[in-house]
Amino acid sequence: MILTHVSLVHLAVALTAASFTLYFSMMLLFARGMVTGRRARATRSIDRAPRVSIFKPLAGRDDDLEANLESFARIDYPSFELLFGVASPDDPAYALARRFIARHPKLDASIVVTDPDAAINPKVAQLVGLERVATGEVYVISDSNVRVKPGYLWSLVGELSEDRVGMVTSLFVGTGERTVGAALENLQICAYTSPGLVALDTVTERPLTVGKSMAIRRRDLARLGGFLPVGDVLAEDYMLGRRFFDAGFLAVTSLDTVENRNVGCSVARTLERHTRWSKMRRSLSPMAFAVEPMMTPILVATAGFAMAPDKVTAAVLGGTCLVQTAAAQLAVRALRGSWLPPRYIPLEVARSYVTLFCWARACVSRRIEWRGHAFTMKRGTEIVPVAAPSERSPGRARLAA
């Protein structure tokens, strides 16, 4: 049966309405989660402060790395140690960490040169090395581009005060943008990723576990075999969360946000990062990944206009751009406490098309590049290192020499 133009217009409008239903359901759950979660946090009491080991894997110089580290020197907590992990003393982050320690001699901080061959995943290889020297009862894993508040550890430890809670992840907020690429990155975090995490946390006891900032008990991790069992996957945070769930623990999201600093990155870098994340989501849940574009009304309205060009579909597309942009700014305001700079507000439309571009790239390739490492990703984000040409063809390499 061939659909008439009028039928196509009706279909386009119906699909956009369906997309808006999904999108606003997420945003309403996000709003509900932020309000109820903050009320619950305000009434929580903590009767003890266990010693905490903060694991800080470093590789290269991320945006504002020095200022990010300084925020950890201002942490207000009775007993904690700060462990910096580097794969080599030649890493630029090594010298920076040494300067940080020299500036704060009273801080319990040290540098651990880890074994890069301890695990296929470079981050897990560092965590394995840091775990061996850690003295804390609670382990906190914090990425290098994270900036925290003085009460950071209290909020994580408070969530772990319930024995049935085995893992706490921090809600993260993109901040610091000075380039278009960084603004796109931060908008994606604030307008989509973090609202989605909070929404999921309100409707399930098995939320997504994100390793940007994460707390676990030493004894629980030891019971599950440490970090090595997730050393051959890229989504080590997600898989570690699954192991905790399977052992009968709960995971919660702390709404005491941490900053994910994205300051001067290029558009190309943002595209590569979000393509990698898209590939991970495809590997973890192919069915959910397949319908992701439906969660972005601008994309569905654009497809509707392309399918049935008309005054009605054009008006729907224009209205959708305005409404989704307004919703995105409200999400940014709710998470950051301030609006996105006016010059970046129109980027919500661009961000929508960027997500489709990254989604499409993830559909056709499983190869990823991550901090100088190349991998092929299999189901469940299992990663296999891609050999360099000289390693694949030693005879040819000798001839070329």
Disulfide bonds with the S-S distance in Angstrom:
none
